[in-house]
């Protein structure tokens, strides 16, 4: 799967840092990698349930691939969602549904987040996979016509 190379790149980027304070600072830096998110999408429709901070996630299907965009009112959360988008955006729905996001544990993200942030991370992954499932179902229905 194509996400493997991206995940390996992320793991290598985080291996440079010895402690979690440096990794948190890197996450903060990554938050600036997210493209601007149109404020008209900052509605309950795009809000992810289960996150302590507000996270808005939008998914569009373009040429058979899902393009994610997102924003958050918390800078570390914004950095986390930017990593998820980097790994999952631009892939076919089935690839996203089947993606093993091993980088999350390999960089120590889950174990070093507070329980509420860890729950938020899981909620973000779940929502991205639900979007993929919805688009996959739609594509299969369209193909069956």
N, C-alpha and C positions, 0 to 999 in steps of 0.2 A: 504494500500500500504506500502511496505517495506521502502520507503523513509521517512515516517512519523517519525519513531524512530530516524533515522539519523538527521533529521531536529530538533527534540526535543533536541538531544544531543548538536547540534550546538547552539541552543538558550540558553541552560543552560550554555555553555562555555562563551558566550558573556554577560550573565547576571552578571557575576562576576565583570565586569568592569563598573565603574561609569561614565566615560567620554569617548568621542570619540577618544581622543588622545591615550588612552590605547587600545581601540578597533582597531585603525589603527596599533598600534604596534603589536597586536595579529595577524592581517592580514599579516603583514610583517613576523612574525614568521611562519605562516601557509604556506607561499610561499616556505619554505624549505621542506614541506611535499610532494611537487610534485616530482615524480621520474624524473630522467634525461630524457630529450626529445632529440631524435636523431636529430642532426643538418641537416641531409638530408631531413627532413620534414619541415624545416624552409623555405618554398617556398610559392609563392602566392596561390598555390592550397589549402594550409591549413591555410592561413591568414584570420582572421575574419574581414570583412568589418564593419565599424561603430565604431571601437575602436580607440581612440586617440593614445594609445600606440599599439605596435605590439603584437598580440596574435595569436599563432598558435594552432589549435585544430585538433586532429586526432581522428577518431572513427573506431574501428574494431569490427566486429561481431564475437564473440567466443561462441559456444554452445548456440546460440539463445539470447545471452546477449551482450549489447554494452559496450565496454571498451574504455573509453576516455583517451587520454593523451594530454598534453598541455604545453605550455611555453609562457612567455611574457618577453618583455624587460623592463617592469615596475614592481617593486617589490610588490606594493599594488595590482595591477591588477593580478599578479601571485597568490597572496593570495586569491583573489576573485574567480579566476578560480579553485583554489584547493578546495574551498568550493563546487562549483558546481559539480566538478568531484566526490567529496566525496558523494554527495547526489545522483547523477544520474548514475555514472558508475557502471556496473555490473547488470544492470536491462534490462528487455526485452524492445524492442522498444516501444510497446504500453504503458507500464508503464511510460516511459520517456515522451512520447507525452502527456499523461494525468496528469503528475505530477503537483501538485499545490505547487509551491515553496514559501510557506508562510513564511519560515524562513527569506527570504530577507527583508520583511517588519518588521517582529517581532524583528529582531536584529537591526533595524533602518538603514540597509545598504543603501537602495535606497535614503532615505531622507538626509543622511549625506555624500553622495558622491557628487562631483562636477557634474554639468550637463553633461559634456563630459564623465566622468567615469560612470555615471548612464546610459547614452546611450550605452556605451561599455558593461555594465552588461547585458542590454537588448539584445544587439547583440550576446553576448555569449550564453545566454539562447536560443535565436531564432536559432542559428546555431546548438546547441545540439539537439533541437527538430526537426530541419530539417534533421539532420543525422538519427534520430530515424524514421522519416517518410519515408525516403529513404530505410532504412533497413526493415521496416515493409512492405512496398510495395514489395520489393524484396522477402521477406519471403512468402507473400501471393501469388505471382506469382509462386514461386517454389512449393508451396503446391497445386496449381491448376493444375499442370502438371500431 
